[in-house]
Amino acid sequence: VASSWDGEMPVALFVGVEKRGGPSDGQQGELWFDDVAVTTTALVNTIRREGAPLEVYDAVTGFRFQEGQDLEPIVDPLAYKDGRFDTWHQPPEVRLSSRGSRLRPKQRVRVDYFAVNPVFGSAVASCLLHEGIFEYMQQNAAAVTASYNWAGFLLSYDEMRQLRNDALETAFFATPGELLAWHIRNATRTVRAHSRSSRLYVWDDMFNPFHNAGSP
């Protein structure tokens, strides 16, 4: 909450995931809420890619409906706009297919989907197995190595608050620790391909079980 306010309606988005621990630091002061509204929403910032499937199914029988046959493909066109994510916008509508949907009026259905939850403005987490991550690592290692004869490199694994969350990561790794260990070995090979003798550094708190690297 900012120390001053321009009158714009604030929005807070609460995501139904497990949370460990509490606020790391607190501050004293007074805060006044008025005209508070709490509502359930869905499909805001939905992402569609490999590792992020979307399923629509009957809440009682579990029968799964098909996009393109029973309903139109579900996408959130406002999920990434003008080069950034936002915390809240109008959710996308789910529309029945004109091809003869098997969905019926008043039928209770559930939707399982993956979405991003922006923090620090527009920053979002990434799947560590996404090919774009490896492309960035290769390009970054090559550019940094070419700029100077560096004696060391910082593998910037920092402020990791979630790992092994999407379907691609859970299919290949049993725990977040296994995923991280595999990924840092890959990062080490990436740097070594460009600089064989440089020292590698990491933020200790991300790997130290007596600091932030506790058991889930």
Accessible surface in RSA format (square Angstrom, percent):
REM  Atomic radii and reference values for relative SASA: ProtOr
REM  Chains: A
REM  Algorithm: Lee & Richards
REM  Probe-radius: 1.40
REM  Slices: 20
REM RES _ NUM      All-atoms   Total-Side   Main-Chain    Non-polar    All polar
REM                ABS   REL    ABS   REL    ABS   REL    ABS   REL    ABS   REL
RES VAL A   1   164.41 108.2  82.22  74.4  82.18 198.0  93.78  81.5  70.63 191.6
RES ALA A   2    78.24  71.9  49.48  76.4  28.76  65.4  60.25  84.8  17.99  47.7
RES SER A   3   129.33 109.3  78.74 105.1  50.59 116.5  59.42 126.5  69.92  97.9
RES SER A   4    88.79  75.0  74.89  99.9  13.91  32.0  48.27 102.8  40.52  56.8
RES TRP A   5   176.18  70.7 139.03  67.3  37.15  87.2 141.25  75.3  34.93  56.7
RES ASP A   6   126.97  88.9  82.53  82.1  44.44 105.1  53.12 125.0  73.85  73.7
RES GLY A   7    47.89  59.1   0.00   N/A  47.89  59.1  23.69  65.0  24.20  54.2
RES GLU A   8   126.41  72.6 114.25  86.4  12.16  29.0  46.96  90.8  79.45  64.9
RES MET A   9   155.98  80.8 139.46  92.3  16.52  39.3 105.05  89.3  50.93  67.5
RES PRO A  10   104.19  75.9  79.57  72.5  24.62  89.5  89.75  74.1  14.44  89.7
RES VAL A  11    78.44  51.6  47.73  43.2  30.71  74.0  51.96  45.1  26.48  71.8
RES ALA A  12    76.05  69.9  47.62  73.5  28.43  64.7  52.40  73.8  23.65  62.6
RES LEU A  13    49.37  27.5  27.83  19.9  21.53  54.1  28.21  19.8  21.16  56.9
RES PHE A  14   181.69  90.9 153.30  95.0  28.38  73.9 156.47  94.9  25.21  72.2
RES VAL A  15    71.55  47.1  46.75  42.3  24.81  59.8  50.81  44.1  20.75  56.3
RES GLY A  16    86.10 106.2   0.00   N/A  86.10 106.2  45.20 124.0  40.90  91.6
RES VAL A  17   112.64  74.1  85.98  77.8  26.66  64.2  95.08  82.6  17.56  47.6
RES GLU A  18   176.24 101.2 145.22 109.9  31.02  73.9  66.80 129.2 109.45  89.4
RES LYS A  19   156.65  76.4 119.58  73.4  37.07  88.3 114.41 103.0  42.24  45.0
RES ARG A  20   165.21  69.4 133.02  67.8  32.19  76.6  62.66  85.6 102.55  62.2
RES GLY A  21    65.03  80.2   0.00   N/A  65.03  80.2  40.08 110.0  24.94  55.9
RES GLY A  22    49.70  61.3   0.00   N/A  49.70  61.3  19.00  52.1  30.70  68.7
RES PRO A  23   128.33  93.5  93.49  85.2  34.85 126.7 105.64  87.2  22.69 141.0
RES SER A  24   118.28  99.9  73.47  98.0  44.81 103.2  56.31 119.9  61.97  86.8
RES ASP A  25   114.10  79.9  93.80  93.4  20.30  48.0  40.68  95.7  73.42  73.2
RES GLY A  26    69.65  85.9   0.00   N/A  69.65  85.9  33.91  93.1  35.74  80.0
RES GLN A  27   177.46  99.2 134.73  98.5  42.72 101.7  47.90 101.9 129.56  98.3
RES GLN A  28   189.00 105.7 152.12 111.2  36.88  87.8  60.23 128.2 128.77  97.7
RES GLY A  29    74.75  92.2   0.00   N/A  74.75  92.2  37.66 103.3  37.10  83.1
RES GLU A  30   182.01 104.5 142.62 107.9  39.38  93.8  60.41 116.9 121.59  99.3
RES LEU A  31   105.77  58.9  71.82  51.4  33.94  85.3  74.82  52.5  30.94  83.3
RES TRP A  32   212.36  85.2 184.64  89.4  27.71  65.1 167.16  89.1  45.19  73.3
RES PHE A  33   137.89  69.0 115.39  71.5  22.51  58.6 117.38  71.2  20.51  58.7
RES ASP A  34    92.88  65.1  67.22  66.9  25.67  60.7  18.00  42.4  74.88  74.7
RES ASP A  35   137.75  96.5  99.75  99.3  38.00  89.8  40.92  96.3  96.82  96.6
RES VAL A  36   103.43  68.1  65.76  59.5  37.68  90.8  70.60  61.3  32.83  89.0
RES ALA A  37    94.65  87.0  61.58  95.0  33.07  75.2  67.00  94.4  27.65  73.3
RES VAL A  38   142.59  93.8 107.14  97.0  35.45  85.4 110.32  95.9  32.27  87.5
RES THR A  39   109.27  77.7  81.82  82.9  27.45  65.4  62.93  84.5  46.34  70.1
RES THR A  40   136.14  96.8 106.05 107.5  30.09  71.7  74.34  99.9  61.80  93.4
RES THR A  41    46.84  33.3  21.07  21.4  25.77  61.4  26.86  36.1  19.98  30.2
RES ALA A  42    47.57  43.7  40.59  62.6   6.98  15.9  42.24  59.5   5.33  14.1
RES LEU A  43    10.01   5.6  10.01   7.2   0.00   0.0  10.01   7.0   0.00   0.0
RES VAL A  44    10.01   6.6   3.50   3.2   6.52  15.7   3.50   3.0   6.52  17.7
RES ASN A  45     0.48   0.3   0.48   0.5   0.00   0.0   0.43   1.0   0.05   0.0
RES THR A  46     5.98   4.3   0.16   0.2   5.82  13.9   0.16   0.2   5.82   8.8
RES ILE A  47    38.26  21.8  33.77  25.2   4.49  10.8  37.61  27.1   0.65   1.8
RES ARG A  48    94.60  39.7  63.41  32.3  31.18  74.2  30.83  42.1  63.77  38.6
RES ARG A  49    76.98  32.3  52.05  26.5  24.93  59.4  47.09  64.4  29.89  18.1
RES GLU A  50   137.70  79.1 116.33  88.0  21.37  50.9  54.11 104.7  83.58  68.2
RES GLY A  51     9.99  12.3   0.00   N/A   9.99  12.3   2.77   7.6   7.21  16.2
RES ALA A  52     1.28   1.2   0.00   0.0   1.28   2.9   0.00   0.0   1.28   3.4
RES PRO A  53    67.32  49.1  55.45  50.5  11.87  43.2  64.80  53.5   2.52  15.7
RES LEU A  54    18.90  10.5   1.03   0.7  17.87  44.9   1.05   0.7  17.85  48.0
RES GLU A  55    66.67  38.3  62.28  47.1   4.39  10.4  21.19  41.0  45.49  37.1
RES VAL A  56     5.89   3.9   4.22   3.8   1.67   4.0   4.22   3.7   1.67   4.5
RES TYR A  57    37.05  17.3  37.05  21.1   0.00   0.0  19.56  14.7  17.49  21.6
RES ASP A  58    14.85  10.4  14.32  14.3   0.53   1.2   0.51   1.2  14.34  14.3
RES ALA A  59    26.05  24.0   0.76   1.2  25.29  57.5   0.87   1.2  25.18  66.7
RES VAL A  60   122.23  80.4  91.47  82.8  30.75  74.1  94.47  82.1  27.76  75.3
RES THR A  61   106.32  75.6  66.91  67.8  39.41  93.9  72.47  97.3  33.85  51.2
RES GLY A  62    29.70  36.6   0.00   N/A  29.70  36.6  21.69  59.5   8.02  18.0
RES PHE A  63    93.73  46.9  84.95  52.6   8.78  22.8  93.52  56.7   0.22   0.6
RES ARG A  64   116.11  48.7 107.27  54.7   8.83  21.0  44.77  61.2  71.34  43.2
RES PHE A  65    13.69   6.8   3.43   2.1  10.26  26.7   3.43   2.1  10.26  29.4
RES GLN A  66    93.10  52.1  92.49  67.6   0.60   1.4  23.90  50.9  69.20  52.5
RES GLU A  67    55.70  32.0  29.10  22.0  26.59  63.3  18.69  36.1  37.01  30.2
RES GLY A  68    26.27  32.4   0.00   N/A  26.27  32.4  22.43  61.6   3.84   8.6
RES GLN A  69    83.28  46.6  80.30  58.7   2.98   7.1  30.89  65.8  52.38  39.7
RES ASP A  70     0.00   0.0   0.00   0.0   0.00   0.0   0.00   0.0   0.00   0.0
RES LEU A  71     0.17   0.1   0.17   0.1   0.00   0.0   0.17   0.1   0.00   0.0
RES GLU A  72    56.65  32.5  55.87  42.3   0.78   1.8  27.54  53.3  29.11  23.8
RES PRO A  73    83.03  60.5  69.14  63.0  13.89  50.5  69.14  57.1  13.89  86.3
RES ILE A  74     2.39   1.4   0.82   0.6   1.57   3.8   2.39   1.7   0.00   0.0
RES VAL A  75    86.66  57.0  81.67  73.9   4.99  12.0  81.91  71.2   4.75  12.9
RES ASP A  76    13.61   9.5   0.64   0.6  12.97  30.7   0.11   0.3  13.49  13.5
RES PRO A  77   103.12  75.2  72.49  66.1  30.63 111.4  84.95  70.1  18.17 112.9
RES LEU A  78    62.60  34.9  59.29  42.4   3.31   8.3  59.29  41.6   3.31   8.9
RES ALA A  79     9.22   8.5   9.16  14.1   0.05   0.1   9.16  12.9   0.05   0.1
RES TYR A  80   130.87  61.1 110.16  62.7  20.70  53.9  77.51  58.2  53.36  65.8
RES LYS A  81   115.86  56.5 110.59  67.9   5.27  12.5  65.73  59.2  50.13  53.4
RES ASP A  82   131.09  91.8  88.40  88.0  42.69 100.9  40.68  95.7  90.41  90.2
RES GLY A  83    54.19  66.8   0.00   N/A  54.19  66.8  23.79  65.3  30.40  68.1
RES ARG A  84   113.56  47.7 110.03  56.1   3.53   8.4  45.69  62.5  67.87  41.1
RES PHE A  85    31.72  15.9  31.62  19.6   0.11   0.3  31.72  19.2   0.00   0.0
RES ASP A  86    48.33  33.9  45.51  45.3   2.82   6.7  23.52  55.4  24.80  24.7
RES THR A  87    47.82  34.0  44.19  44.8   3.63   8.7  23.08  31.0  24.74  37.4
RES TRP A  88    89.83  36.0  74.14  35.9  15.69  36.8  49.93  26.6  39.90  64.7
RES HIS A  89    18.47  10.1  11.69   8.1   6.77  17.3  18.47  19.0   0.00   0.0
RES GLN A  90   134.10  75.0 124.66  91.1   9.44  22.5  49.64 105.7  84.46  64.1
RES PRO A  91    29.77  21.7  23.71  21.6   6.07  22.1  23.71  19.6   6.07  37.7
RES PRO A  92    22.51  16.4   3.79   3.5  18.72  68.1  13.77  11.4   8.74  54.3
RES GLU A  93   122.07  70.1  97.91  74.1  24.17  57.5  45.02  87.1  77.05  62.9
RES VAL A  94    70.29  46.3  40.06  36.3  30.23  72.8  40.44  35.1  29.84  80.9
RES ARG A  95   149.70  62.9 144.14  73.5   5.56  13.2  46.62  63.7 103.08  62.5
RES LEU A  96   104.21  58.0  84.77  60.6  19.45  48.9  84.77  59.5  19.45  52.3
RES SER A  97     8.80   7.4   0.00   0.0   8.80  20.3   0.00   0.0   8.80  12.3
RES SER A  98   110.94  93.7  70.75  94.4  40.19  92.6  56.64 120.6  54.30  76.1
RES ARG A  99   166.68  70.0 129.18  65.9  37.49  89.3  58.00  79.3 108.68  65.9
RES GLY A 100    55.37  68.3   0.00   N/A  55.37  68.3  38.75 106.3  16.62  37.2
RES SER A 101    16.98  14.4   4.50   6.0  12.48  28.8   4.50   9.6  12.48  17.5
RES ARG A 102    89.16  37.4  80.39  41.0   8.77  20.9  48.52  66.3  40.64  24.6
RES LEU A 103    22.16  12.3  16.53  11.8   5.63  14.2  16.73  11.7   5.43  14.6
RES ARG A 104   147.90  62.1 138.03  70.4   9.86  23.5  61.16  83.6  86.73  52.6
RES PRO A 105   122.87  89.5  95.38  86.9  27.50  99.9 107.32  88.6  15.55  96.7
RES LYS A 106   208.30 101.6 163.92 100.6  44.38 105.7 122.62 110.4  85.67  91.3
RES GLN A 107    60.18  33.7  32.40  23.7  27.78  66.1  22.04  46.9  38.14  28.9
RES ARG A 108   150.53  63.2 140.61  71.7   9.92  23.6  70.26  96.0  80.27  48.6
RES VAL A 109    58.22  38.3  33.50  30.3  24.72  59.6  33.50  29.1  24.72  67.1
RES ARG A 110   123.68  51.9 119.00  60.7   4.68  11.1  28.85  39.4  94.83  57.5
RES VAL A 111    45.45  29.9  23.92  21.7  21.53  51.9  23.92  20.8  21.53  58.4
RES ASP A 112    68.32  47.9  64.06  63.8   4.27  10.1  27.29  64.2  41.03  40.9
RES TYR A 113    71.26  33.3  44.37  25.2  26.90  70.0  21.42  16.1  49.85  61.4
RES PHE A 114    57.60  28.8  55.06  34.1   2.54   6.6  57.55  34.9   0.05   0.1
RES ALA A 115    49.48  45.5  16.19  25.0  33.29  75.7  16.19  22.8  33.29  88.2
RES VAL A 116    21.55  14.2  13.76  12.5   7.80  18.8  18.15  15.8   3.41   9.2
RES ASN A 117    64.62  44.6  51.84  50.1  12.78  30.8  18.83  45.3  45.79  44.3
RES PRO A 118    11.42   8.3   0.08   0.1  11.34  41.2   0.13   0.1  11.29  70.2
RES VAL A 119    76.49  50.3  70.52  63.8   5.97  14.4  76.49  66.5   0.00   0.0
RES PHE A 120   191.65  95.9 146.87  91.0  44.78 116.5 161.34  97.8  30.31  86.7
RES GLY A 121    48.76  60.1   0.00   N/A  48.76  60.1  32.04  87.9  16.72  37.4
RES SER A 122    32.65  27.6  20.97  28.0  11.67  26.9  18.59  39.6  14.06  19.7
RES ALA A 123    52.90  48.6  40.33  62.2  12.57  28.6  50.77  71.5   2.13   5.6
RES VAL A 124    49.98  32.9  22.47  20.3  27.51  66.3  25.19  21.9  24.79  67.2
RES ALA A 125    55.43  51.0  26.22  40.5  29.21  66.4  36.90  52.0  18.53  49.1
RES SER A 126    63.06  53.3  37.43  49.9  25.64  59.1  37.08  79.0  25.99  36.4
RES CYS A 127    10.38   7.9   1.28   1.4   9.10  21.4   4.80  12.2   5.58   6.0
RES LEU A 128    25.68  14.3  25.68  18.4   0.00   0.0  25.68  18.0   0.00   0.0
RES LEU A 129    29.00  16.2  16.09  11.5  12.92  32.5  16.09  11.3  12.92  34.8
RES HIS A 130    75.00  41.0  71.18  49.5   3.81   9.8  47.65  49.1  27.35  31.8
RES GLU A 131   122.64  70.4 118.05  89.3   4.59  10.9  36.45  70.5  86.19  70.4
RES GLY A 132    28.55  35.2   0.00   N/A  28.55  35.2  22.07  60.6   6.47  14.5
RES ILE A 133    42.75  24.3  42.42  31.6   0.32   0.8  42.43  30.6   0.31   0.8
RES PHE A 134    49.82  24.9  48.89  30.3   0.93   2.4  49.59  30.1   0.23   0.7
RES GLU A 135    96.39  55.3  91.89  69.5   4.49  10.7  35.76  69.2  60.62  49.5
RES TYR A 136   138.23  64.5 136.36  77.6   1.87   4.9 103.84  78.0  34.39  42.4
RES MET A 137    31.71  16.4  26.45  17.5   5.26  12.5  27.75  23.6   3.96   5.3
RES GLN A 138    89.34  50.0  87.61  64.0   1.72   4.1  32.80  69.8  56.54  42.9
RES GLN A 139   123.99  69.3 114.81  83.9   9.18  21.9  46.96 100.0  77.03  58.4
RES ASN A 140    62.68  43.2  58.02  56.1   4.66  11.2   6.93  16.7  55.75  53.9
RES ALA A 141     9.32   8.6   4.95   7.6   4.37   9.9   8.89  12.5   0.43   1.1
RES ALA A 142    40.23  37.0  35.29  54.5   4.94  11.2  36.59  51.5   3.64   9.6
RES ALA A 143    64.67  59.5  49.35  76.2  15.32  34.8  58.63  82.6   6.05  16.0
RES VAL A 144    52.15  34.3  49.76  45.0   2.40   5.8  52.15  45.3   0.00   0.0
RES THR A 145    37.54  26.7  28.52  28.9   9.02  21.5  28.03  37.7   9.51  14.4
RES ALA A 146    90.42  83.1  49.42  76.3  41.00  93.3  60.82  85.7  29.59  78.4
RES SER A 147    78.35  66.2  39.15  52.3  39.20  90.3  46.99 100.1  31.35  43.9
RES TYR A 148   139.82  65.3 128.01  72.8  11.82  30.7  90.35  67.9  49.47  61.0
RES ASN A 149   139.92  96.5 119.70 115.7  20.21  48.7  38.12  91.8 101.79  98.4
RES TRP A 150   113.51  45.6 103.95  50.3   9.56  22.4 104.17  55.5   9.34  15.1
RES ALA A 151    87.39  80.4  68.75 106.1  18.64  42.4  77.64 109.3   9.75  25.8
RES GLY A 152    25.33  31.2   0.00   N/A  25.33  31.2   6.89  18.9  18.44  41.3
RES PHE A 153    22.35  11.2  17.60  10.9   4.75  12.4  22.35  13.6   0.00   0.0
RES LEU A 154    92.04  51.3  64.90  46.4  27.13  68.2  64.90  45.6  27.13  73.0
RES LEU A 155    18.21  10.1  14.05  10.1   4.16  10.4  18.21  12.8   0.00   0.0
RES SER A 156    84.56  71.5  54.69  73.0  29.87  68.8  33.38  71.1  51.18  71.7
RES TYR A 157    23.31  10.9  20.44  11.6   2.87   7.5  22.12  16.6   1.18   1.5
RES ASP A 158    57.21  40.1  39.02  38.8  18.19  43.0   7.65  18.0  49.56  49.4
RES GLU A 159   102.81  59.0  87.70  66.3  15.11  36.0  42.30  81.8  60.51  49.4
RES MET A 160    48.10  24.9  25.22  16.7  22.88  54.5  28.80  24.5  19.30  25.6
RES ARG A 161   162.31  68.2 125.55  64.0  36.76  87.5  78.39 107.1  83.92  50.9
RES GLN A 162   102.93  57.6  81.91  59.9  21.02  50.0  24.89  53.0  78.04  59.2
RES LEU A 163    37.86  21.1  23.15  16.6  14.70  37.0  26.86  18.9  10.99  29.6
RES ARG A 164    65.72  27.6  58.19  29.7   7.52  17.9   0.00   0.0  65.72  39.8
RES ASN A 165    84.91  58.6  66.08  63.9  18.83  45.3  29.88  71.9  55.03  53.2
RES ASP A 166     8.99   6.3   8.30   8.3   0.69   1.6   8.62  20.3   0.37   0.4
RES ALA A 167    37.35  34.3  29.33  45.3   8.03  18.3  33.27  46.9   4.08  10.8
RES LEU A 168    35.17  19.6  33.23  23.8   1.94   4.9  35.14  24.7   0.03   0.1
RES GLU A 169     6.57   3.8   6.57   5.0   0.00   0.0   0.00   0.0   6.57   5.4
RES THR A 170    56.17  40.0  40.53  41.1  15.64  37.3  27.84  37.4  28.33  42.8
RES ALA A 171    79.70  73.3  37.32  57.6  42.38  96.4  48.16  67.8  31.54  83.6
RES PHE A 172   142.45  71.3 111.93  69.3  30.52  79.4 116.84  70.8  25.61  73.3
RES PHE A 173    27.47  13.7  24.44  15.1   3.03   7.9  26.70  16.2   0.77   2.2
RES ALA A 174    69.85  64.2  47.29  73.0  22.57  51.3  53.70  75.6  16.15  42.8
RES THR A 175    60.75  43.2  60.37  61.2   0.38   0.9  55.66  74.8   5.09   7.7
RES PRO A 176    42.59  31.0  42.46  38.7   0.13   0.5  42.59  35.2   0.00   0.0
RES GLY A 177    46.29  57.1   0.00   N/A  46.29  57.1  37.32 102.4   8.97  20.1
RES GLU A 178    86.99  49.9  79.61  60.2   7.38  17.6  36.98  71.5  50.01  40.8
RES LEU A 179     0.00   0.0   0.00   0.0   0.00   0.0   0.00   0.0   0.00   0.0
RES LEU A 180    19.77  11.0  19.77  14.1   0.00   0.0  19.77  13.9   0.00   0.0
RES ALA A 181    39.36  36.2  34.61  53.4   4.75  10.8  38.83  54.7   0.53   1.4
RES TRP A 182    71.51  28.7  71.51  34.6   0.00   0.0  48.92  26.1  22.58  36.6
RES HIS A 183     5.37   2.9   5.37   3.7   0.00   0.0   5.37   5.5   0.00   0.0
RES ILE A 184    34.60  19.7  34.60  25.8   0.00   0.0  34.60  24.9   0.00   0.0
RES ARG A 185   129.35  54.3 126.24  64.4   3.12   7.4  57.32  78.3  72.04  43.7
RES ASN A 186    30.95  21.3  30.76  29.7   0.19   0.5   0.00   0.0  30.95  29.9
RES ALA A 187     5.08   4.7   4.79   7.4   0.29   0.7   4.97   7.0   0.12   0.3
RES THR A 188    44.83  31.9  44.83  45.4   0.00   0.0  34.06  45.8  10.77  16.3
RES ARG A 189   138.11  58.0 130.13  66.3   7.98  19.0  74.94 102.4  63.17  38.3
RES THR A 190    10.33   7.3   7.18   7.3   3.15   7.5   4.89   6.6   5.43   8.2
RES VAL A 191    11.80   7.8  11.64  10.5   0.16   0.4  11.80  10.3   0.00   0.0
RES ARG A 192    72.85  30.6  72.23  36.8   0.61   1.5  31.49  43.0  41.36  25.1
RES ALA A 193    79.95  73.5  38.13  58.8  41.82  95.1  49.32  69.5  30.63  81.1
RES HIS A 194    71.75  39.2  44.73  31.1  27.03  69.1  33.47  34.5  38.29  44.5
RES SER A 195    19.26  16.3  12.92  17.2   6.34  14.6   9.42  20.1   9.84  13.8
RES ARG A 196   202.86  85.2 181.14  92.3  21.72  51.7  68.38  93.4 134.48  81.5
RES SER A 197   109.34  92.4  78.41 104.6  30.93  71.2  51.25 109.1  58.09  81.4
RES SER A 198     5.28   4.5   0.51   0.7   4.77  11.0   4.12   8.8   1.16   1.6
RES ARG A 199   165.44  69.5 160.82  82.0   4.62  11.0  50.69  69.3 114.74  69.5
RES LEU A 200    47.72  26.6  18.73  13.4  28.98  72.9  18.91  13.3  28.80  77.5
RES TYR A 201   110.59  51.6 106.30  60.5   4.29  11.2  85.60  64.3  24.98  30.8
RES VAL A 202    60.32  39.7  39.68  35.9  20.65  49.7  39.68  34.5  20.65  56.0
RES TRP A 203   117.30  47.1 116.31  56.3   0.98   2.3 115.02  61.3   2.28   3.7
RES ASP A 204    89.65  62.8  82.26  81.9   7.39  17.5  39.70  93.4  49.95  49.8
RES ASP A 205    24.06  16.8  22.33  22.2   1.72   4.1   6.79  16.0  17.27  17.2
RES MET A 206    11.79   6.1   4.67   3.1   7.12  17.0   3.22   2.7   8.57  11.4
RES PHE A 207    69.09  34.6  47.58  29.5  21.51  56.0  50.88  30.8  18.21  52.1
RES ASN A 208    43.11  29.7  38.78  37.5   4.34  10.4   7.20  17.3  35.92  34.7
RES PRO A 209    92.75  67.6  74.75  68.1  18.00  65.4  74.75  61.7  18.00 111.9
RES PHE A 210   192.02  96.1 154.72  95.8  37.31  97.1 161.00  97.6  31.03  88.8
RES HIS A 211   115.64  63.2  90.82  63.1  24.82  63.5  57.74  59.5  57.90  67.4
RES ASN A 212    62.05  42.8  44.73  43.2  17.31  41.7   8.54  20.6  53.50  51.7
RES ALA A 213    33.54  30.8  13.68  21.1  19.86  45.2  23.45  33.0  10.10  26.7
RES GLY A 214    32.85  40.5   0.00   N/A  32.85  40.5  15.66  43.0  17.19  38.5
RES SER A 215    95.60  80.8  76.02 101.5  19.58  45.1  39.10  83.3  56.50  79.1
RES PRO A 216   144.49 105.3  86.07  78.5  58.41 212.3 113.30  93.5  31.19 193.8
END  Absolute sums over single chains surface
CHAIN  1 A    16401.9      12367.1       4034.8       9399.2       7002.7
END  Absolute sums over all chains
TOTAL         16401.9      12367.1       4034.8       9399.2       7002.7
